[in-house]
Amino acid sequence: MATEKLDLVVIGSGPGGYVAAIRAAQLGLRVGVVEEDRPGGICLNWGCIPTKALLRNAEVLRLFHRAEEFGIRVDNVRADFGAAIKRSRQVADRLSKGIEFLFRKNKITLYPGRGSLEGPTAVRVQGRDGVQALEAKAVILATGSVPKSLPGVAIDGERVISSNEAVRDEAAPGSLIIIGAGAVGVEFADVYAAYGVKVTLLEALPRLLPVEDEEISGLLAKGFANCGIDIRTGAKVMAVKPNKRGMTVEVEAEGKAERLTADRILMAVGRAAKVEGLGLDGLGVAMERGYIKVGRRMETSVPGLYAIGDVAGPPLLAHKASAEGVTAAEAIAGVWTTRRSRTAPTATPRWPAWGSPRPRPGSRGRR
């Protein structure tokens, strides 16, 4: 098996990974991107983008139901949840293909498959057609995050689902219990309720969106109540069990126990860094609260190995990942900048004699 040599390998092609790859290519580096799913990562394919498309569908549907308020009479309004899912997939597909175009435009090589570290700068790609070995001067880990679940509750993709399944399933359940009222939980509560699903929203803390402003939380609670969403805050989930027709959730609130039933459960209790199977243990990469610990330039405790986006810790936001991707790419290329000085490099690139072109000192290329 021949080893292909590059300047930079990026594992993961989400908003952090693809931005880092493009910025590095603009600075003259030979870049390869490893992606086991589709270009764009979770955000473009299974997270932010399809979810926002579904929210837009729900908004339009609610406007139709309120048409008479605007002097418009619309009869026999029919909602097709499956069509809404298909539209969201089309939106995601279009953006994913756009990332592929940007890779080709910037001469970035895409390696389909699952990447793991054989060393700080050695990557093994397990793809459909076999194994590919890559060696680089630096590696950026941009693998994102995965949905969490409650202890002892497995996400089976059928009765207990995560947001990953929620953006794909074209059949809406008759009833749904959403565990967790953070950003993901409230978004899907809004979408499903618009299509007539009986939604129960559970949150262990005293209010919806517990990390947001209390005023926003209160306004959202009122809006959800008007939409018929059953909100249970301060509700601790004690057990989740299957029943003949669906699922049963045992909750405790204010010292009282209650059993709730629904066709399906959506887990929205947070996300964890996607680090399993990367080979970090053998390299001694420092971790902190389940995330990869990084410095100001996004380099890990292992020289030559960088981490950006969700794997590098909260906030788990797309624009944060993109900013970190630029920082890591410029640090690797030797074009280290700060907010105060956006032009002068403060680092010298370390280039083995592999015949790669060296970026001009101070060169920033085009964004």
C-alpha positions as CSV (number, residue, x, y, z in Angstrom):
1,M,0.0,0.0,0.0
2,A,1.6,3.2,-1.2
3,T,1.6,6.2,1.1
4,E,0.5,9.5,-0.4
5,K,2.3,12.5,0.9
6,L,0.6,15.9,1.5
7,D,1.1,19.1,3.3
8,L,-2.1,18.9,5.3
9,V,-4.8,16.3,6.0
10,V,-8.1,17.4,7.4
11,I,-10.3,14.7,8.9
12,G,-13.9,15.9,8.6
13,S,-15.4,18.3,6.1
14,G,-18.0,20.3,8.2
15,P,-17.9,24.1,8.5
16,G,-14.6,23.8,10.3
17,G,-12.9,21.2,8.1
18,Y,-13.8,22.5,4.7
19,V,-13.0,26.1,5.6
20,A,-9.6,25.0,7.0
21,A,-8.9,23.0,3.9
22,I,-9.8,25.8,1.5
23,R,-7.8,28.4,3.5
24,A,-4.8,26.1,3.5
25,A,-5.0,25.5,-0.2
26,Q,-5.2,29.3,-0.8
27,L,-1.9,29.6,1.1
28,G,-0.2,27.1,-1.3
29,L,-0.5,23.9,0.7
30,R,-1.3,20.5,-0.9
31,V,-4.4,19.5,1.0
32,G,-6.4,16.2,1.4
33,V,-9.8,15.9,3.2
34,V,-11.0,12.7,4.7
35,E,-14.8,12.4,5.0
36,E,-16.8,9.2,5.9
37,D,-20.2,10.7,5.0
38,R,-20.8,13.6,2.7
39,P,-18.9,16.9,2.3
40,G,-20.4,19.5,4.6
41,G,-20.4,17.4,7.7
42,I,-23.3,17.2,10.2
43,C,-24.1,20.9,9.9
44,L,-24.9,20.9,6.2
45,N,-26.2,17.4,5.8
46,W,-28.0,16.4,9.1
47,G,-28.0,19.4,11.4
48,C,-28.3,23.2,11.0
49,I,-29.2,23.4,7.3
50,P,-32.0,20.7,7.0
51,T,-33.4,21.7,10.3
52,K,-33.7,25.4,9.2
53,A,-35.3,24.2,6.0
54,L,-37.9,22.3,8.1
55,L,-38.5,25.3,10.3
56,R,-39.2,27.4,7.2
57,N,-41.7,24.8,6.0
58,A,-43.4,24.9,9.4
59,E,-43.5,28.7,9.3
60,V,-45.1,28.8,5.9
61,L,-47.7,26.2,7.0
62,R,-48.6,28.3,10.0
63,L,-49.0,31.3,7.8
64,F,-51.5,29.4,5.6
65,H,-53.5,28.6,8.7
66,R,-53.6,32.3,9.6
67,A,-54.3,33.5,6.1
68,E,-57.6,35.1,7.0
69,E,-55.8,37.5,9.4
70,F,-54.2,38.9,6.2
71,G,-57.4,39.1,4.2
72,I,-56.7,35.9,2.3
73,R,-59.0,32.9,2.2
74,V,-57.4,29.5,1.7
75,D,-59.5,26.4,1.7
76,N,-58.6,22.8,2.2
77,V,-55.0,23.3,3.4
78,R,-53.2,20.0,3.4
79,A,-49.7,19.5,4.9
80,D,-47.3,16.8,3.6
81,F,-44.6,16.1,6.1
82,G,-42.8,13.8,3.8
83,A,-42.6,16.5,1.1
84,A,-41.2,18.9,3.7
85,I,-38.5,16.3,4.6
86,K,-37.7,15.8,0.9
87,R,-37.3,19.6,0.4
88,S,-34.9,19.8,3.3
89,R,-32.9,17.0,1.8
90,Q,-32.7,18.8,-1.5
91,V,-31.4,21.9,0.2
92,A,-28.8,19.9,2.0
93,D,-27.8,18.1,-1.2
94,R,-27.3,21.3,-3.1
95,L,-25.0,22.7,-0.5
96,S,-23.0,19.5,-0.1
97,K,-22.4,19.5,-3.9
98,G,-21.3,23.1,-3.5
99,I,-18.6,22.0,-1.1
100,E,-17.4,19.4,-3.6
101,F,-17.1,22.1,-6.2
102,L,-15.0,24.3,-3.9
103,F,-12.7,21.4,-3.3
104,R,-12.2,20.9,-7.0
105,K,-11.7,24.6,-7.6
106,N,-9.0,24.8,-4.9
107,K,-7.4,21.5,-6.0
108,I,-8.2,19.8,-2.7
109,T,-8.3,15.9,-2.8
110,L,-11.3,14.3,-1.2
111,Y,-10.7,10.8,0.3
112,P,-14.1,9.1,1.1
113,G,-13.8,6.9,4.1
114,R,-13.2,6.9,7.8
115,G,-10.0,8.4,9.0
116,S,-7.9,7.3,12.0
117,L,-4.5,8.3,13.2
118,E,-1.6,5.9,12.8
119,G,0.7,8.7,14.2
120,P,0.6,12.4,14.8
121,T,0.7,13.1,11.1
122,A,-0.1,9.7,9.6
123,V,-3.7,9.0,8.6
124,R,-5.3,5.7,7.7
125,V,-8.4,6.0,5.5
126,Q,-10.8,3.0,5.5
127,G,-12.9,3.4,2.4
128,R,-15.2,1.3,0.3
129,D,-12.4,0.3,-2.0
130,G,-9.9,-0.5,0.6
131,V,-7.3,1.3,2.7
132,Q,-5.4,4.4,1.8
133,A,-2.4,5.7,3.8
134,L,-1.7,9.4,4.0
135,E,1.2,11.2,5.5
136,A,1.3,14.9,6.0
137,K,3.2,17.7,7.8
138,A,0.2,18.5,9.8
139,V,-3.3,17.0,10.5
140,I,-6.4,18.8,11.5
141,L,-9.1,16.9,13.4
142,A,-12.6,18.3,12.5
143,T,-14.8,15.4,13.1
144,G,-17.6,17.3,14.8
145,S,-19.9,15.8,17.4
146,V,-22.5,13.1,17.9
147,P,-25.9,13.1,19.7
148,K,-25.9,12.2,23.4
149,S,-28.4,10.0,25.1
150,L,-29.5,9.4,28.7
151,P,-27.6,6.7,30.6
152,G,-29.0,3.3,29.8
153,V,-31.2,4.6,26.9
154,A,-30.0,3.6,23.4
155,I,-30.8,5.6,20.4
156,D,-32.1,2.8,18.1
157,G,-33.2,5.1,15.2
158,E,-36.8,3.8,15.3
159,R,-38.6,4.3,18.6
160,V,-35.8,6.4,20.2
161,I,-34.3,8.8,17.7
162,S,-31.9,11.7,17.5
163,S,-31.8,14.7,15.3
164,N,-30.0,12.7,12.7
165,E,-33.0,10.5,12.2
166,A,-35.5,13.3,12.6
167,V,-34.3,15.1,9.5
168,R,-34.6,11.9,7.4
169,D,-37.8,10.1,8.4
170,E,-40.6,11.1,6.1
171,A,-43.3,9.6,8.3
172,A,-44.4,11.9,11.2
173,P,-45.4,10.1,14.4
174,G,-48.8,10.7,15.9
175,S,-47.2,11.6,19.2
176,L,-43.7,12.5,20.3
177,I,-41.9,13.1,23.6
178,I,-38.8,15.3,23.2
179,I,-36.3,15.0,26.1
180,G,-34.3,18.2,26.3
181,A,-35.4,21.7,25.6
182,G,-32.2,23.2,24.3
183,A,-31.8,24.5,20.8
184,V,-32.3,21.1,19.1
185,G,-35.3,20.2,21.3
186,V,-37.3,23.3,20.8
187,E,-36.6,23.5,17.0
188,F,-38.0,20.0,16.5
189,A,-40.9,20.7,18.8
190,D,-41.9,23.6,16.6
191,V,-41.6,21.6,13.4
192,Y,-43.5,18.5,14.5
193,A,-46.3,20.6,16.2
194,A,-46.9,22.5,13.0
195,Y,-47.7,19.2,11.3
196,G,-50.2,18.1,13.9
197,V,-48.0,15.9,16.0
198,K,-48.9,15.8,19.7
199,V,-45.6,17.0,21.2
200,T,-44.5,16.8,24.9
201,L,-41.3,18.7,25.7
202,L,-39.4,17.6,28.8
203,E,-36.7,19.7,30.4
204,A,-34.9,18.9,33.7
205,L,-34.0,22.5,34.4
206,P,-36.6,25.1,35.4
207,R,-37.2,26.6,31.9
208,L,-36.9,26.1,28.2
209,L,-33.6,27.1,26.6
210,P,-31.9,27.2,30.0
211,V,-28.7,28.7,28.7
212,E,-30.4,31.6,26.9
213,D,-32.0,34.8,28.2
214,E,-34.8,34.2,30.6
215,E,-37.0,36.7,28.7
216,I,-36.6,34.7,25.5
217,S,-37.4,31.5,27.4
218,G,-40.6,32.9,28.7
219,L,-41.8,34.2,25.3
220,L,-41.0,30.8,23.7
221,A,-42.9,29.0,26.4
222,K,-46.0,31.1,25.7
223,G,-45.8,30.6,22.0
224,F,-45.4,26.9,22.4
225,A,-48.4,26.7,24.8
226,N,-50.5,28.5,22.1
227,C,-49.4,25.9,19.6
228,G,-50.6,23.1,21.9
229,I,-47.1,21.8,22.9
230,D,-47.2,20.2,26.4
231,I,-44.2,21.7,28.3
232,R,-42.8,20.0,31.4
233,T,-39.9,21.9,33.0
234,G,-38.2,20.7,36.2
235,A,-39.0,17.2,35.0
236,K,-36.4,14.6,35.7
237,V,-36.6,11.5,33.5
238,M,-36.4,8.4,35.7
239,A,-36.8,5.6,33.1
240,V,-37.5,5.1,29.4
241,K,-39.2,1.8,28.5
242,P,-40.9,0.4,25.4
243,N,-44.6,-0.5,25.4
244,K,-46.9,-2.3,23.0
245,R,-47.6,0.8,20.9
246,G,-44.6,3.0,21.5
247,M,-42.6,4.3,24.4
248,T,-43.2,5.1,28.1
249,V,-41.2,7.8,29.9
250,E,-41.3,7.9,33.7
251,V,-40.7,11.4,35.0
252,E,-40.6,13.1,38.4
253,A,-41.5,16.7,38.9
254,E,-42.0,18.5,42.2
255,G,-41.8,15.2,44.1
256,K,-44.6,13.7,42.0
257,A,-44.1,10.7,39.6
258,E,-45.9,10.4,36.3
259,R,-45.9,8.2,33.3
260,L,-46.0,9.6,29.8
261,T,-46.5,7.7,26.6
262,A,-45.9,8.5,23.0
263,D,-45.2,6.8,19.6
264,R,-41.6,7.9,19.6
265,I,-39.0,9.7,21.7
266,L,-36.5,12.3,20.4
267,M,-33.4,12.6,22.4
268,A,-32.1,16.2,22.5
269,V,-30.0,16.2,25.6
270,G,-26.8,17.5,24.0
271,R,-23.9,16.4,21.9
272,A,-20.5,14.9,22.6
273,A,-17.2,15.2,20.7
274,K,-16.8,12.6,18.0
275,V,-13.4,11.2,19.0
276,E,-14.1,7.4,19.1
277,G,-12.0,5.5,16.7
278,L,-9.6,8.3,15.9
279,G,-6.7,6.7,17.6
280,L,-6.1,9.5,20.2
281,D,-5.3,7.2,23.1
282,G,-2.1,5.8,21.6
283,L,-0.8,9.3,20.9
284,G,-1.3,10.8,24.4
285,V,-3.5,13.7,23.2
286,A,-4.6,15.8,26.2
287,M,-8.4,15.9,26.7
288,E,-10.6,18.1,28.9
289,R,-14.2,17.2,29.8
290,G,-14.4,14.9,26.8
291,Y,-13.1,17.4,24.3
292,I,-9.6,17.7,22.7
293,K,-7.5,20.3,24.5
294,V,-6.0,22.9,22.2
295,G,-3.9,26.1,22.4
296,R,-4.4,29.5,20.8
297,R,-3.4,28.2,17.4
298,M,-5.6,25.2,17.7
299,E,-2.7,22.8,18.1
300,T,-3.1,19.9,20.5
301,S,-0.6,18.6,23.1
302,V,0.9,16.6,20.2
303,P,3.0,18.8,17.8
304,G,1.7,18.8,14.3
305,L,-1.8,17.6,15.3
306,Y,-4.6,20.3,15.4
307,A,-8.3,20.2,16.4
308,I,-11.1,22.6,15.5
309,G,-14.9,22.8,15.9
310,D,-17.0,20.7,18.1
311,V,-14.1,18.2,19.0
312,A,-12.2,21.2,20.5
313,G,-15.0,22.1,22.9
314,P,-17.9,24.5,23.2
315,P,-19.6,26.5,22.0
316,L,-20.6,24.0,19.4
317,L,-21.4,26.5,16.7
318,A,-20.6,26.4,12.9
319,H,-19.2,29.9,12.7
320,K,-16.9,29.2,15.7
321,A,-15.6,26.1,13.9
322,S,-15.0,28.1,10.7
323,A,-13.0,30.7,12.5
324,E,-10.9,28.0,14.2
325,G,-10.4,26.4,10.8
326,V,-8.9,29.6,9.5
327,T,-6.7,30.0,12.6
328,A,-5.3,26.4,12.3
329,A,-4.7,26.7,8.5
330,E,-2.8,29.9,8.9
331,A,-0.8,28.6,11.8
332,I,0.2,25.5,9.8
333,A,1.2,27.6,6.8
334,G,3.1,30.0,9.0
335,V,0.8,32.9,8.5
336,W,-0.2,33.5,12.1
337,T,-2.4,36.6,12.6
338,T,-4.2,38.2,15.5
339,R,-7.1,40.6,15.6
340,R,-4.7,43.4,16.2
341,S,-2.3,42.5,13.4
342,R,-3.9,40.8,10.4
343,T,-0.8,40.9,8.1
344,A,2.5,40.1,9.8
345,P,3.3,36.4,10.2
346,T,4.8,35.4,13.6
347,A,5.7,31.9,12.7
348,T,7.9,30.2,10.1
349,P,6.5,27.1,8.3
350,R,8.3,23.8,8.9
351,W,8.6,22.1,5.5
352,P,10.4,18.8,4.9
353,A,11.9,18.6,1.4
354,W,8.9,16.9,-0.2
355,G,8.8,19.2,-3.2
356,S,5.8,21.2,-1.9
357,P,5.7,24.9,-2.8
358,R,6.3,27.2,0.1
359,P,3.8,30.0,0.6
360,R,5.3,33.4,0.5
361,P,5.9,34.9,4.0
362,G,3.1,37.2,4.9
363,S,1.0,36.0,2.0
364,R,-2.7,35.6,2.9
365,G,-4.2,34.7,-0.4
366,R,-7.9,35.2,-1.0
367,R,-10.7,34.2,1.3
